[in-house]
Amino acid sequence: MHFIVTCLDKEGALENRKANRDAHLAFAAQNEASIQIGGPLLDDDGAMIGSCLICEADNLQNLKDLLAQDPYAKAELFQSVDIKPWKWVIGAPSA
């Protein structure tokens, strides 16, 4: 099952994001089977203000358990995390 994960940073958290970015990217690479697509959300000026991920997991709890290990989560970067089930239709990889 696929999920869209939208995370918004706490106000003034850019330095926290930058300080944990390399570890976050390494974590994502180590979990590429689950964290399939991702990147920062940007404000109107192009500054990073959050994250958007497309993930695959057997169920919501497994995904939550995985994302709790993300260095960004451990650094308490986010003010909110929203996870929604998602059906990939346009551009979906072949089965």
ROPA-969098 format. One record per residue: residue number from 1; x, y, z of N, C-alpha, C, O in turn. Coordinates in Angstrom, 1 decimal. Layout:
<rec n="NUM" n_x="X" n_y="Y" n_z="Z" ca_x="X" ca_y="Y" ca_z="Z" c_x="X" c_y="Y" c_z="Z" o_x="X" o_y="Y" o_z="Z"/>
...
% end
This chain:
<rec n="1" n_x="0.8" n_y="-1.2" n_z="0.0" ca_x="0.0" ca_y="0.0" ca_z="0.0" c_x="0.9" c_y="1.2" c_z="0.0" o_x="1.9" o_y="1.3" o_z="0.7"/>
<rec n="2" n_x="0.5" n_y="2.2" n_z="-0.8" ca_x="1.2" ca_y="3.5" ca_z="-0.8" c_x="0.6" c_y="4.5" c_z="0.1" o_x="-0.6" o_y="4.5" o_z="0.4"/>
<rec n="3" n_x="1.5" n_y="5.5" n_z="0.5" ca_x="1.0" ca_y="6.6" ca_z="1.4" c_x="1.7" c_y="7.8" c_z="0.9" o_x="2.9" o_y="7.8" o_z="0.5"/>
<rec n="4" n_x="1.0" n_y="9.0" n_z="1.1" ca_x="1.6" ca_y="10.3" ca_z="0.9" c_x="1.9" c_y="10.8" c_z="2.3" o_x="1.0" o_y="10.8" o_z="3.2"/>
<rec n="5" n_x="3.1" n_y="11.2" n_z="2.6" ca_x="3.5" ca_y="11.8" ca_z="3.9" c_x="3.8" c_y="13.3" c_z="3.7" o_x="4.7" o_y="13.6" o_z="2.9"/>
<rec n="6" n_x="3.1" n_y="14.1" n_z="4.4" ca_x="3.4" ca_y="15.6" ca_z="4.3" c_x="3.8" c_y="16.1" c_z="5.7" o_x="3.0" o_y="15.9" o_z="6.7"/>
<rec n="7" n_x="5.0" n_y="16.6" n_z="5.8" ca_x="5.5" ca_y="17.1" ca_z="7.1" c_x="5.8" c_y="18.6" c_z="7.0" o_x="6.4" o_y="19.0" o_z="6.0"/>
<rec n="8" n_x="5.3" n_y="19.3" n_z="7.9" ca_x="5.6" ca_y="20.8" ca_z="8.0" c_x="6.6" c_y="21.1" c_z="9.1" o_x="6.4" o_y="20.6" o_z="10.2"/>
<rec n="9" n_x="7.6" n_y="21.8" n_z="8.8" ca_x="8.6" ca_y="22.1" ca_z="9.8" c_x="8.1" c_y="23.1" c_z="10.9" o_x="7.2" o_y="23.9" o_z="10.6"/>
<rec n="10" n_x="8.7" n_y="23.0" n_z="12.0" ca_x="8.4" ca_y="24.0" ca_z="13.1" c_x="8.9" c_y="25.4" c_z="12.6" o_x="9.8" o_y="25.4" o_z="11.8"/>
<rec n="11" n_x="8.3" n_y="26.4" n_z="13.1" ca_x="8.8" ca_y="27.8" ca_z="12.7" c_x="10.2" c_y="28.0" c_z="13.1" o_x="10.6" o_y="27.6" o_z="14.2"/>
<rec n="12" n_x="11.0" n_y="28.5" n_z="12.2" ca_x="12.4" ca_y="28.8" ca_z="12.5" c_x="13.3" c_y="27.6" c_z="12.5" o_x="14.3" o_y="27.6" o_z="13.2"/>
<rec n="13" n_x="12.9" n_y="26.5" n_z="11.9" ca_x="13.6" ca_y="25.2" ca_z="12.0" c_x="14.6" c_y="24.9" c_z="10.9" o_x="15.1" o_y="23.8" o_z="10.8"/>
<rec n="14" n_x="14.9" n_y="25.9" n_z="10.1" ca_x="15.8" ca_y="25.7" ca_z="8.9" c_x="17.2" c_y="25.2" c_z="9.4" o_x="17.7" o_y="24.2" o_z="8.7"/>
<rec n="15" n_x="17.7" n_y="25.7" n_z="10.4" ca_x="19.1" ca_y="25.2" ca_z="10.8" c_x="19.0" c_y="23.8" c_z="11.4" o_x="19.9" o_y="23.0" o_z="11.1"/>
<rec n="16" n_x="17.9" n_y="23.5" n_z="12.1" ca_x="17.7" ca_y="22.1" ca_z="12.5" c_x="17.6" c_y="21.1" c_z="11.3" o_x="18.2" o_y="20.1" o_z="11.3"/>
<rec n="17" n_x="16.9" n_y="21.6" n_z="10.3" ca_x="16.8" ca_y="20.8" ca_z="9.1" c_x="18.1" c_y="20.6" c_z="8.4" o_x="18.5" o_y="19.4" o_z="8.1"/>
<rec n="18" n_x="18.9" n_y="21.6" n_z="8.3" ca_x="20.2" ca_y="21.6" ca_z="7.6" c_x="21.2" c_y="20.7" c_z="8.4" o_x="21.9" o_y="19.9" o_z="7.9"/>
<rec n="19" n_x="21.1" n_y="20.8" n_z="9.7" ca_x="22.0" ca_y="20.0" ca_z="10.6" c_x="21.7" c_y="18.5" c_z="10.5" o_x="22.7" o_y="17.7" o_z="10.8"/>
<rec n="20" n_x="20.5" n_y="18.1" n_z="10.2" ca_x="20.2" ca_y="16.7" ca_z="10.2" c_x="19.9" c_y="16.2" c_z="8.7" o_x="19.6" o_y="15.0" o_z="8.6"/>
<rec n="21" n_x="20.2" n_y="17.0" n_z="7.7" ca_x="19.8" ca_y="16.6" ca_z="6.4" c_x="20.6" c_y="15.4" c_z="5.9" o_x="20.1" o_y="14.5" o_z="5.3"/>
<rec n="22" n_x="22.0" n_y="15.4" n_z="6.1" ca_x="22.8" ca_y="14.3" ca_z="5.6" c_x="22.3" c_y="13.0" c_z="6.2" o_x="22.2" o_y="12.0" o_z="5.5"/>
<rec n="23" n_x="22.1" n_y="13.0" n_z="7.5" ca_x="21.6" ca_y="11.8" ca_z="8.2" c_x="20.2" c_y="11.3" c_z="7.7" o_x="20.0" o_y="10.2" o_z="7.5"/>
<rec n="24" n_x="19.4" n_y="12.3" n_z="7.4" ca_x="18.0" ca_y="12.0" ca_z="6.9" c_x="18.1" c_y="11.4" c_z="5.5" o_x="17.5" o_y="10.4" o_z="5.2"/>
<rec n="25" n_x="19.0" n_y="12.0" n_z="4.6" ca_x="19.2" ca_y="11.4" ca_z="3.3" c_x="19.7" c_y="10.0" c_z="3.3" o_x="19.4" o_y="9.2" o_z="2.5"/>
<rec n="26" n_x="20.7" n_y="9.8" n_z="4.2" ca_x="21.2" ca_y="8.4" ca_z="4.4" c_x="20.2" c_y="7.5" c_z="4.8" o_x="20.1" o_y="6.3" o_z="4.3"/>
<rec n="27" n_x="19.3" n_y="7.9" n_z="5.8" ca_x="18.2" ca_y="7.1" ca_z="6.3" c_x="17.3" c_y="6.7" c_z="5.1" o_x="16.9" o_y="5.6" o_z="4.9"/>
<rec n="28" n_x="16.9" n_y="7.7" n_z="4.3" ca_x="16.0" ca_y="7.5" ca_z="3.2" c_x="16.6" c_y="6.5" c_z="2.2" o_x="15.9" o_y="5.6" o_z="1.7"/>
<rec n="29" n_x="17.9" n_y="6.7" n_z="1.9" ca_x="18.6" ca_y="5.8" ca_z="1.0" c_x="18.6" c_y="4.3" c_z="1.5" o_x="18.4" o_y="3.4" o_z="0.7"/>
<rec n="30" n_x="18.8" n_y="4.2" n_z="2.8" ca_x="18.8" ca_y="2.8" ca_z="3.4" c_x="17.5" c_y="2.2" c_z="3.4" o_x="17.3" o_y="1.0" o_z="3.5"/>
<rec n="31" n_x="16.4" n_y="3.0" n_z="3.3" ca_x="15.0" ca_y="2.5" ca_z="3.3" c_x="14.3" c_y="2.8" c_z="2.0" o_x="13.1" o_y="3.1" o_z="2.0"/>
<rec n="32" n_x="15.0" n_y="2.8" n_z="0.9" ca_x="14.5" ca_y="3.1" ca_z="-0.4" c_x="13.3" c_y="2.2" c_z="-0.9" o_x="12.5" o_y="2.6" o_z="-1.7"/>
<rec n="33" n_x="13.2" n_y="1.0" n_z="-0.3" ca_x="12.1" ca_y="0.1" ca_z="-0.7" c_x="10.8" c_y="0.7" c_z="-0.1" o_x="9.8" o_y="0.5" o_z="-0.7"/>
<rec n="34" n_x="10.9" n_y="1.4" n_z="1.0" ca_x="9.7" ca_y="2.0" ca_z="1.6" c_x="9.6" c_y="3.5" c_z="1.3" o_x="8.5" o_y="3.9" o_z="1.0"/>
<rec n="35" n_x="10.7" n_y="4.2" n_z="1.3" ca_x="10.6" ca_y="5.7" ca_z="1.0" c_x="11.0" c_y="5.8" c_z="-0.4" o_x="12.2" o_y="5.9" o_z="-0.8"/>
<rec n="36" n_x="10.0" n_y="5.8" n_z="-1.3" ca_x="10.3" ca_y="5.7" ca_z="-2.7" c_x="10.5" c_y="7.0" c_z="-3.5" o_x="11.3" o_y="7.1" o_z="-4.4"/>
<rec n="37" n_x="9.9" n_y="8.0" n_z="-3.0" ca_x="10.0" ca_y="9.4" ca_z="-3.7" c_x="10.0" c_y="10.4" c_z="-2.5" o_x="9.2" o_y="10.2" o_z="-1.6"/>
<rec n="38" n_x="10.8" n_y="11.4" n_z="-2.6" ca_x="10.7" ca_y="12.4" ca_z="-1.6" c_x="11.4" c_y="13.7" c_z="-1.9" o_x="12.3" o_y="13.7" o_z="-2.8"/>
<rec n="39" n_x="11.1" n_y="14.7" n_z="-1.2" ca_x="11.8" ca_y="16.0" ca_z="-1.4" c_x="11.2" c_y="17.0" c_z="-0.5" o_x="10.2" o_y="16.8" o_z="0.1"/>
<rec n="40" n_x="11.9" n_y="18.2" n_z="-0.4" ca_x="11.5" ca_y="19.2" ca_z="0.5" c_x="10.3" c_y="20.0" c_z="-0.1" o_x="10.2" o_y="20.2" o_z="-1.3"/>
<rec n="41" n_x="9.4" n_y="20.4" n_z="0.8" ca_x="8.4" ca_y="21.4" ca_z="0.5" c_x="9.0" c_y="22.8" c_z="0.5" o_x="9.9" o_y="23.0" o_z="1.4"/>
<rec n="42" n_x="8.6" n_y="23.7" n_z="-0.3" ca_x="9.2" ca_y="25.0" ca_z="-0.4" c_x="8.2" c_y="26.1" c_z="-0.2" o_x="7.1" o_y="25.9" o_z="-0.6"/>
<rec n="43" n_x="8.7" n_y="27.2" n_z="0.3" ca_x="7.8" ca_y="28.4" ca_z="0.4" c_x="7.9" c_y="29.1" c_z="-0.9" o_x="8.6" o_y="28.7" o_z="-1.8"/>
<rec n="44" n_x="7.2" n_y="30.3" n_z="-1.0" ca_x="7.2" ca_y="31.0" ca_z="-2.3" c_x="8.6" c_y="31.6" c_z="-2.7" o_x="8.8" o_y="31.9" o_z="-3.9"/>
<rec n="45" n_x="9.5" n_y="31.6" n_z="-1.7" ca_x="10.9" ca_y="32.1" ca_z="-2.0" c_x="11.8" c_y="31.0" c_z="-2.3" o_x="13.0" o_y="31.2" o_z="-2.5"/>
<rec n="46" n_x="11.4" n_y="29.7" n_z="-2.2" ca_x="12.2" ca_y="28.6" ca_z="-2.5" c_x="12.9" c_y="28.0" c_z="-1.2" o_x="13.8" o_y="27.1" o_z="-1.4"/>
<rec n="47" n_x="12.6" n_y="28.5" n_z="0.0" ca_x="13.2" ca_y="28.0" ca_z="1.2" c_x="12.5" c_y="26.7" c_z="1.6" o_x="11.2" o_y="26.6" o_z="1.5"/>
<rec n="48" n_x="13.2" n_y="25.8" n_z="2.2" ca_x="12.7" ca_y="24.5" ca_z="2.6" c_x="11.8" c_y="24.7" c_z="3.9" o_x="12.3" o_y="25.4" o_z="4.8"/>
<rec n="49" n_x="10.6" n_y="24.2" n_z="3.8" ca_x="9.6" ca_y="24.4" ca_z="5.0" c_x="9.0" c_y="23.1" c_z="5.4" o_x="8.1" o_y="23.1" o_z="6.3"/>
<rec n="50" n_x="9.4" n_y="22.0" n_z="4.8" ca_x="8.8" ca_y="20.7" ca_z="5.1" c_x="9.3" c_y="19.6" c_z="4.2" o_x="10.2" o_y="19.8" o_z="3.5"/>
<rec n="51" n_x="8.6" n_y="18.5" n_z="4.3" ca_x="8.9" ca_y="17.3" ca_z="3.4" c_x="7.7" c_y="16.7" c_z="2.9" o_x="6.6" o_y="16.7" o_z="3.5"/>
<rec n="52" n_x="7.8" n_y="16.1" n_z="1.7" ca_x="6.8" ca_y="15.3" ca_z="1.1" c_x="7.4" c_y="14.0" c_z="0.6" o_x="8.4" o_y="14.0" o_z="-0.1"/>
<rec n="53" n_x="6.8" n_y="12.9" n_z="1.0" ca_x="7.3" ca_y="11.6" ca_z="0.7" c_x="6.2" c_y="10.7" c_z="0.1" o_x="5.0" o_y="10.9" o_z="0.5"/>
<rec n="54" n_x="6.5" n_y="9.9" n_z="-0.8" ca_x="5.7" ca_y="8.8" ca_z="-1.2" c_x="6.3" c_y="7.5" c_z="-0.7" o_x="7.4" o_y="7.2" o_z="-1.1"/>
<rec n="55" n_x="5.5" n_y="6.8" n_z="0.1" ca_x="6.1" ca_y="5.6" ca_z="0.8" c_x="5.2" c_y="4.4" c_z="0.4" o_x="4.1" o_y="4.5" o_z="0.1"/>
<rec n="56" n_x="5.8" n_y="3.2" n_z="0.6" ca_x="5.1" ca_y="2.0" ca_z="0.5" c_x="5.4" c_y="1.2" c_z="1.7" o_x="6.5" o_y="1.0" o_z="2.2"/>
<rec n="57" n_x="4.3" n_y="0.7" n_z="2.3" ca_x="4.4" ca_y="-0.1" ca_z="3.5" c_x="3.2" c_y="-1.1" c_z="3.6" o_x="2.2" o_y="-0.9" o_z="2.9"/>
<rec n="58" n_x="3.4" n_y="-2.2" n_z="4.3" ca_x="2.3" ca_y="-3.1" ca_z="4.5" c_x="1.1" c_y="-2.5" c_z="5.1" o_x="-0.1" o_y="-2.9" o_z="4.8"/>
<rec n="59" n_x="1.3" n_y="-1.6" n_z="6.1" ca_x="0.2" ca_y="-0.9" ca_z="6.8" c_x="0.7" c_y="0.4" c_z="7.4" o_x="1.9" o_y="0.6" o_z="7.4"/>
<rec n="60" n_x="-0.3" n_y="1.1" n_z="7.8" ca_x="0.0" ca_y="2.5" ca_z="8.4" c_x="1.0" c_y="2.4" c_z="9.6" o_x="1.9" o_y="3.2" o_z="9.7"/>
<rec n="61" n_x="0.8" n_y="1.4" n_z="10.5" ca_x="1.6" ca_y="1.3" ca_z="11.7" c_x="3.0" c_y="1.0" c_z="11.4" o_x="4.0" o_y="1.6" o_z="12.0"/>
<rec n="62" n_x="3.3" n_y="0.1" n_z="10.4" ca_x="4.6" ca_y="-0.2" ca_z="10.0" c_x="5.3" c_y="1.1" c_z="9.4" o_x="6.5" o_y="1.3" o_z="9.7"/>
<rec n="63" n_x="4.6" n_y="1.9" n_z="8.7" ca_x="5.2" ca_y="3.1" ca_z="8.1" c_x="5.5" c_y="4.1" c_z="9.3" o_x="6.5" o_y="4.7" o_z="9.3"/>
<rec n="64" n_x="4.5" n_y="4.3" n_z="10.2" ca_x="4.8" ca_y="5.2" ca_z="11.3" c_x="6.0" c_y="4.7" c_z="12.1" o_x="6.8" o_y="5.6" o_z="12.6"/>
<rec n="65" n_x="6.2" n_y="3.4" n_z="12.3" ca_x="7.3" ca_y="2.9" ca_z="13.1" c_x="8.6" c_y="3.2" c_z="12.3" o_x="9.6" o_y="3.6" o_z="12.9"/>
<rec n="66" n_x="8.6" n_y="3.1" n_z="11.0" ca_x="9.8" ca_y="3.4" ca_z="10.2" c_x="10.1" c_y="4.9" c_z="10.3" o_x="11.2" o_y="5.3" o_z="10.5"/>
<rec n="67" n_x="9.1" n_y="5.7" n_z="10.0" ca_x="9.3" ca_y="7.2" ca_z="10.0" c_x="9.8" c_y="7.7" c_z="11.4" o_x="10.4" o_y="8.8" o_z="11.4"/>
<rec n="68" n_x="9.4" n_y="7.1" n_z="12.4" ca_x="9.9" ca_y="7.5" ca_z="13.8" c_x="11.4" c_y="7.4" c_z="13.9" o_x="12.0" o_y="8.0" o_z="14.8"/>
<rec n="69" n_x="12.0" n_y="6.6" n_z="13.1" ca_x="13.5" ca_y="6.4" ca_z="13.1" c_x="14.2" c_y="7.4" c_z="12.3" o_x="15.4" o_y="7.5" o_z="12.3"/>
<rec n="70" n_x="13.5" n_y="8.2" n_z="11.5" ca_x="14.1" ca_y="9.2" ca_z="10.6" c_x="14.8" c_y="10.2" c_z="11.5" o_x="14.2" o_y="10.7" o_z="12.5"/>
<rec n="71" n_x="16.0" n_y="10.6" n_z="11.1" ca_x="16.7" ca_y="11.6" ca_z="11.9" c_x="15.9" c_y="12.9" c_z="12.0" o_x="16.1" o_y="13.6" o_z="13.0"/>
<rec n="72" n_x="15.2" n_y="13.3" n_z="11.0" ca_x="14.3" ca_y="14.5" ca_z="11.2" c_x="13.3" c_y="14.3" c_z="12.3" o_x="13.1" o_y="15.3" o_z="13.1"/>
<rec n="73" n_x="12.7" n_y="13.2" n_z="12.4" ca_x="11.7" ca_y="12.9" ca_z="13.4" c_x="12.4" c_y="12.9" c_z="14.8" o_x="11.9" o_y="13.5" o_z="15.8"/>
<rec n="74" n_x="13.6" n_y="12.3" n_z="14.9" ca_x="14.3" ca_y="12.3" ca_z="16.1" c_x="14.8" c_y="13.7" c_z="16.6" o_x="14.9" o_y="13.9" o_z="17.8"/>
<rec n="75" n_x="15.0" n_y="14.5" n_z="15.6" ca_x="15.4" ca_y="15.9" ca_z="15.9" c_x="14.2" c_y="16.8" c_z="16.2" o_x="14.4" o_y="18.0" o_z="16.4"/>
<rec n="76" n_x="13.0" n_y="16.3" n_z="16.2" ca_x="11.8" ca_y="17.0" ca_z="16.4" c_x="11.7" c_y="18.2" c_z="15.5" o_x="11.3" o_y="19.3" o_z="15.9"/>
<rec n="77" n_x="12.0" n_y="18.0" n_z="14.2" ca_x="11.9" ca_y="19.0" ca_z="13.2" c_x="10.5" c_y="19.5" c_z="12.9" o_x="10.2" o_y="20.7" o_z="12.6"/>
<rec n="78" n_x="9.6" n_y="18.6" n_z="12.9" ca_x="8.2" ca_y="18.8" ca_z="12.3" c_x="7.2" c_y="19.3" c_z="13.4" o_x="7.2" o_y="18.8" o_z="14.5"/>
<rec n="79" n_x="6.4" n_y="20.3" n_z="12.9" ca_x="5.3" ca_y="20.7" ca_z="13.7" c_x="4.1" c_y="19.8" c_z="13.5" o_x="3.2" o_y="19.7" o_z="14.3"/>
<rec n="80" n_x="4.0" n_y="19.2" n_z="12.3" ca_x="2.9" ca_y="18.3" ca_z="11.9" c_x="3.4" c_y="17.3" c_z="10.9" o_x="4.2" o_y="17.5" o_z="10.1"/>
<rec n="81" n_x="2.8" n_y="16.1" n_z="11.0" ca_x="3.0" ca_y="15.0" ca_z="10.0" c_x="1.6" c_y="14.5" c_z="9.7" o_x="0.9" o_y="14.1" o_z="10.5"/>
<rec n="82" n_x="1.3" n_y="14.5" n_z="8.4" ca_x="0.1" ca_y="14.0" ca_z="7.9" c_x="0.3" c_y="12.8" c_z="6.9" o_x="1.1" o_y="12.9" o_z="6.0"/>
<rec n="83" n_x="-0.3" n_y="11.7" n_z="7.2" ca_x="-0.1" ca_y="10.5" ca_z="6.4" c_x="-1.4" c_y="10.0" c_z="5.9" o_x="-2.4" o_y="9.8" o_z="6.6"/>
<rec n="84" n_x="-1.5" n_y="9.9" n_z="4.5" ca_x="-2.8" ca_y="9.5" ca_z="3.9" c_x="-2.5" c_y="8.3" c_z="3.0" o_x="-1.5" o_y="8.3" o_z="2.2"/>
<rec n="85" n_x="-3.4" n_y="7.3" n_z="3.0" ca_x="-3.3" ca_y="6.2" ca_z="1.9" c_x="-3.4" c_y="6.9" c_z="0.6" o_x="-4.1" o_y="7.8" o_z="0.4"/>
<rec n="86" n_x="-2.7" n_y="6.3" n_z="-0.4" ca_x="-2.7" ca_y="6.8" ca_z="-1.8" c_x="-2.7" c_y="5.7" c_z="-2.8" o_x="-2.0" o_y="4.8" o_z="-2.6"/>
<rec n="87" n_x="-3.4" n_y="5.9" n_z="-3.8" ca_x="-3.4" ca_y="5.0" ca_z="-5.0" c_x="-2.7" c_y="5.6" c_z="-6.1" o_x="-3.1" o_y="6.6" o_z="-6.7"/>
<rec n="88" n_x="-1.6" n_y="5.0" n_z="-6.5" ca_x="-0.8" ca_y="5.5" ca_z="-7.6" c_x="-1.4" c_y="5.1" c_z="-8.9" o_x="-1.4" o_y="3.9" o_z="-9.2"/>
<rec n="89" n_x="-1.8" n_y="6.0" n_z="-9.7" ca_x="-2.4" ca_y="5.7" ca_z="-11.0" c_x="-1.6" c_y="6.3" c_z="-12.1" o_x="-1.1" o_y="5.5" o_z="-12.9"/>
<rec n="90" n_x="-1.4" n_y="7.6" n_z="-12.2" ca_x="-0.7" ca_y="8.2" ca_z="-13.3" c_x="0.8" c_y="8.1" c_z="-13.1" o_x="1.3" o_y="8.5" o_z="-12.0"/>
<rec n="91" n_x="1.5" n_y="7.5" n_z="-14.0" ca_x="3.0" ca_y="7.3" ca_z="-13.9" c_x="3.4" c_y="6.2" c_z="-13.0" o_x="4.6" o_y="6.0" o_z="-12.6"/>
<rec n="92" n_x="2.5" n_y="5.3" n_z="-12.6" ca_x="2.8" ca_y="4.2" ca_z="-11.7" c_x="3.7" c_y="3.2" c_z="-12.4" o_x="3.6" o_y="3.0" o_z="-13.6"/>
<rec n="93" n_x="4.7" n_y="2.7" n_z="-11.6" ca_x="5.6" ca_y="1.7" ca_z="-12.2" c_x="4.8" c_y="0.4" c_z="-12.6" o_x="3.7" o_y="0.2" o_z="-11.9"/>
<rec n="94" n_x="5.2" n_y="-0.3" n_z="-13.5" ca_x="4.5" ca_y="-1.5" ca_z="-13.9" c_x="4.6" c_y="-2.6" c_z="-12.8" o_x="5.6" o_y="-2.6" o_z="-12.1"/>
<rec n="95" n_x="3.6" n_y="-3.3" n_z="-12.7" ca_x="3.6" ca_y="-4.4" ca_z="-11.6" c_x="4.5" c_y="-5.5" c_z="-11.9" o_x="4.6" o_y="-6.5" o_z="-11.1"/>
% end
